[in-house]
Structure formats: C-alpha cells, structure tokens
Amino acid sequence: MTVNQRVVPQAFAEHIAHLVQVIPKDPEISRAAGLFTRALTAGGVIQAFGSGHSEAVAMEIAGRAGGLVPTNRLALRDIVLYGDAPRSELDRYDLERDPAIAHTILDLAPVQEHDLFVIISNSGVNGVVVELATLVKERGHDLIAITSRAHSEAVVSRHPSGRRLADLADVVLDNHAPYGDAVLPLPGGGSTAPASIGGVSTITSALLAQLVVAQTVSNLLDAGEVPPVYLSANVPEGDAHNLRLEALYAGRIRRTA
C-alpha cells in the first residue's frame, strides 16, 4: 500500500467473512468438543483462561447466555480477588510474562480431577500462558489451546523452556490470525505508525469457542442428556433457571467480574 492508498473497512469485513467460511471446517473443533463432552459427562468443569484481549474469549466460554453452565473463568486478577497480592500488582507491565503468576492462579482456582482447561493466547508464548499450560498437563488435565499458529511460530517463546502453548495442548484450535494479528495495511508504515489495523484474533477465537460449545451440546443431546445451558438473565425466568443449574456446581464456578 502506498501513501496515497486508503484503508477500506469493507476489506476487513470481507476478510472476516472468508475466515467464517474456513474455520468451521477444521476437524480439531470436533476433537475439542469430544474432550468437552468427556469432561462434562464425568462431572468436570471447563476452566478457561486468557489474558489481555484473550480474556474476552474466556468470557465467551464461561458464564454467558447460550453457553454451558459448568464453566469457570480464570484471570490474572485472581491473584488479588482470591489471593493476597496487592492491587498494584495488576499494574505490572510484565505480569503476563511472569511464569510464577501461573502457579498462584492455579493454586487459587477451584479445580477438580475431571476439569478440562481452555487456554487462549494469540501469540502463545508469554510466561503465564506457557507455565499454566505446563502445570495443567503435569496435573493430568486435558488442555485445549486457541491460538494463532502463524504468529506463534514466527516469534520466540518468552518461557524459560522455549515451549509455546501449542506445544503442550492436546488439541490446538488455530484462529487464523496473521503475524501481528491485524490485516489492513496502513499507508507508509513508518517507524512511528503501526503497520496495519483490524485485529481478527478476538473474533475468530470467539467463533471457535462457540463452535466447540455448539458441537458439545449436540454430542450431549445425541447421548440423551440435557445440556446445562444458560438462559439470558434478561428473559423471564432466566435468573431462576440459571441459579438452579449453578447450584449444581456450588463452590466450583465463579461468577465475579
């Protein structure tokens, strides 16, 4: 793109529309749903973690209308909300790069034997993400990763082991985000300006999460089970329905900000 060229927003929509057609064809979605189904059938909870913008995808999995009730969201802020870390700790610019934080998050979490973990990270290389994935596998849990293979394979891991999230997961769901995430090049691309805009990873990762949930619900229905699914809290009887199902997982799922 030259300096005289314009950014065309429609190009972003067209790029997303293409990915919406491509991503559902990934056979790893069915594999991930199989692990979800096995965990839920055994009485497990889906534990979802993402930091930065990836936390939005964890929120897509845990505690939303049309989603599964036995889901729990882990977050960096847990070290303050459920631990004894000072609030100022969350202001650290390098917090998600510190592997030690993963130990605290996991130790504070209400995890049981049959729980399954979903870790979302576009780059898949930061210390918390890789360390949490390592701990999850050491403790015998199934692990699903939602990440960008293109980005992850183009950068060096920030974890001492040199491993990436994708190296540790049982199933890897590729969000098809490019290196750098954004897809619309900017004119010039000088050192003081970003090279591109229009990040896709949050949209495509959320799509993957919803596809896995949908397939899991289909699996449960095929097995003759009633899927534990949330209603919107903003429809009649939604609260009563949701509270009744949440009570089945008392002490195991959190519904805090």
Disulfide bonds with the S-S distance in Angstrom:
none
